[in-house]
């Protein structure tokens, strides 16, 4: 028999500063907490404060800097502050999307960490009334030589595929990089995109007093307790003992939850709705209360935790409120709709219970065993959370990379082979073939196999969304301001490369410990660079996530601000991908000739340089980004090109090779013998390669001149080799078959090898 009096005494015992420290509440925060509460908290209240004031939930180190982002344009319906961002895509429809991290959990328990990352981001989207149509993942792993990397790759990829495939949402885009900087702290960033009618969008805000609070989905267990707190702390070697804080996902329940929620949303039963994500029942109830009221002034919440569906015996209020069990939602219903809601969730065999009601008190009140175990004001938990102006140091300026110090490679073919088969550049087919990319039947192109951005049809229309994920952490490490600009500009170009008009981005800012001024300097300058690009490109941030404390034993990850971009294709007959070049087609480089090798793939892989020796990153002229990208979209719309590819890692040589591999036709590369590698492998920004029917060569020359674009006649698609036909140099070549074998063979060979 449960000794309820002993449990209640434990839960309601007054806590001291030492207990606060054990919960991640530092001395200054403890003083703030006690001052706001006007007393010391009990155990339940301390647990609630600890998760709501954690970095993961409160953004206490980044909030003031995130305000620098532009968040609106003519198409933005909802910016940051809700479960996901919402944009207008015409015809009364909206695209709803967000990106979030599941970094720490995925390192501790790769399969479940990655799987529940997918499940969580899906809930952020369908919570708002959208049917999810696409998933994206951005993955960073440690060095292939690290003893844990292979098992982490295997577990994470299996988790993403296992959840996404079972729930029936296609994984259409993503990126995978390897770097020793992620050896002790991998990154798993998941993005979801959904579609909704603009007049049927649901929000967490808007709940009013006197309405029932409805719990739906899976029952609550002890998995994931302190997950938000764990995600707000550094690692140390041996942190695998934190495995109990990783949630366990059930994609089949998630699928039922999607259908049940969308069915209920078709009625008039829901006043407000919130996913139970990080901090579970705590964050969902507090966030709905904080944003409630007719004018957003906040409301109160009373919940009887004995009514919360539980799958484990003897759970305490502390455990129930901090559990991060998956596949759960919290709703505020209209009083006369309880039976309607229950009937819908009974149909799908999901737990559904009224566990409380909203009030006008502005307090969070929790009871268990008939006794009050929590009585705290909502406001200090939400908007009154710490908002630090962390001290930061200006990141050191690196010297410009002097390309003339290094001779051109003696064998361009072998150089190209090394680049195309290095871990970052090698094909990730082994990964994306494990994902269902075509379920739902609307995936026109997935970026994994076809290039710069995925193309997903808007069901039963001739329109589509273009979706991409981008970040070059080497640029950000070299110059966080320019690198931040480059991340956003790359997403803008990738969407433009398939013919889409870029609309907005979501982001996932992955950095180390913000309490270290040097790390905070990279955070500040990267955000400022990204914000400048968003303003100049009219490409606002509508949602996102900040993941800090990505450190192991004091060593931070490379600064990795990931961008997920979404654009609109008005006519699916007017698109382009990197696949499509045909025998005899000519290639034009739009943009400047290559010269910049700072922080480049070539400098890292061929020259073997690291750190300061890599020099600074390429610069980005944002006016040129708009001008050249707009022109490329016009060429695609006019049907003037057969294939398009943005120039990025590895420069024009790798860009042309990727187009050749995708099309199955070799290419002859023209240009000057510059005496260094910049022309072929430089990563100068704002460049595209287009493939054009040879019959249209002169017309294309004239079009490019009329558009006022810098351009170069750079090659011809022919045969089955990559041939370097540089002026004044001996011709060199390498077969497409050899390149394909190396490019597609590296990852499966690596994953199938035994240490």
Secondary structure, DSSP 8 states (H G I E B T S, - for coil): ---HHHHHHHHTSB--HHHHHHTT--HHHHHHHHHHHTS--BHHHHHHHHHHTSHHHH-TTTHHHHTTS----TTEEE-TTSSSEEEE-STTEEEEEEEEE-HHHHHHSHHHHHHHHHHHHHHHHHTTT-EEEEEEEEEEE--TTSTTHHHHHHHHHHHHHHHHHHHT--EEEEEEEE-GGGTTS-EEEEEEEEEEEGGG---S----TT-EEEEEES-B-STTTTHHHHTTS-B-TTGGGGGGGS----HHHHHHHHHHHHHHHTTT-EEEEEE--TTHHHHHHHHHHHT-STTS---EEEEEGGGS-BSSTT--HHHHHH---SSEEEEEE-GGGHHHHHHHHHHTT-EEEEEEEEESS-EEEEEETTEEEEEEESGGGTTTS-----------------GGGS---S-HHHHHHHHHTSTTTS--HHHHTTS--STTS-EEE-HHHHSSSEEEE-TTSS-EEEEEEE--HHHHHH-HHHHHHHHHHHHHHHHHHTT-EEEEEEEEEE-S-TTSHHHHHHHHHHHHHHHHHHHHHT-EEEEEEEE---EETTEE---EEEEEEEEEES-TTS---S----TT-EEEEES------TT-HHHHHTS---GGGG-------HHHHHHHHHHHHHHHHTT--SEEEE--TTHHHHHHHHHHHHHT--EEEEEE--SSSHHHH---SS-EEEEE-GGGHHHHHHHHHHTT--EEEEEEE-TTEEEEEEETS--EEEEHHHHHHHHHHHHHHHHH---
